[in-house]
Amino acid sequence: MFNPFNICKRHNIIIVAEPLGNIAGYYENKVMHINDKLPNCKMEYVVAYLLYGYLHKPHEIFFLMSVSSNQEAKKFAIYLLTQQLEQLEHILNK
């Protein structure tokens, strides 16, 4: 089973839960900053979403999760959490 937290651990990505106001989370230099007010199930989604940013744009400073978020990242997170491997491969190979 794909667990976004385990994937982060394997890639040496640090996850920090902290107050972020209205931002669900962002990625910066192998550190994921996750809003500490989110329930665990939403934290898992945000980590999966931010993994897309890490895998596709590892050198970008920020990868924000907001209302106008990236549709490909949303799909990636959903496919990862629901174990849809064929769809994951399609997104990763773009």
N, C-alpha and C positions, 0 to 999 in steps of 0.2 A: 504494500500500500504506500502511496506517495503522501508523505506528511510534509507540509511546507517548512515546519520547524526543523525536522530532521535534514531536509535538503540544505537549509541555511547552515546547520551545524557541519555538514560534510564540506561545505564551501567556505567554512570559517567566517561566516557572516554573523555579526553580533546583532542581537535583537534587544532594543532598549524600549521599555514601556515608560512613557512620560507624558505629562500634560501637554497637549498640542492644540487646545481650543477646538476649532471646527475642522481641523485637518485630521484625517484618519491615520495618515502615516506618510513617511518619505524615506528614501534611500540615499545614502551618501557615504562613499568610501568604505564599502563593506560593512556598513552599520545601518540597520533598519530601525527607524524611530517610529514607534507605534503609539497611538493615543491610548493612554492608560484607562480612559473612561469607557472603552469599548468592551462589550461582552466577549468572552473567549471565542465564541463561534465567529464573530466578526473580525477578531484579531487574526484568526486563521485565514480568513478570506483576504485581509489586507496584506498579510505576509505572502500569500500566494500571488496576489496582484503585484506586489513589489518585486517578487522573484522574476517576473517578466522583464522589469526594468533592468535588473541585474544581468539577466541572460542576454538581453538585446542591446543594452547601452551601459555596460559596466563602468565606463569612465565618465559618465555624466555625473555632475555633482548632486543634483536633486532629481528625484522622480516622485512627483507629488500625486497623492490620491485625493481627488476632489470631485465635485459634482460633474465637471466636464472631463472626466477621466477618459483615458485611452480605451477604445472599444476592444482592441486586440488584447490588451492587458486584462480586461474584464473576462474575455473568452478564455484566456490562458488560465486564469484563477479558477474559473468554474470547471474547466476540463480537468485541471489538476486535482481539484477537490472531489470530483466525481469519477476519477480514474478513467477518463476517456482518452486512452493512449493514442489512438489514430489521429484525433483532432489535435492533441498536443504536438505530435510530430509535425503536422501540417503547419502549425503556427511557428514552431521552432525552426523549420526549414525555409521560412520566408526570407 
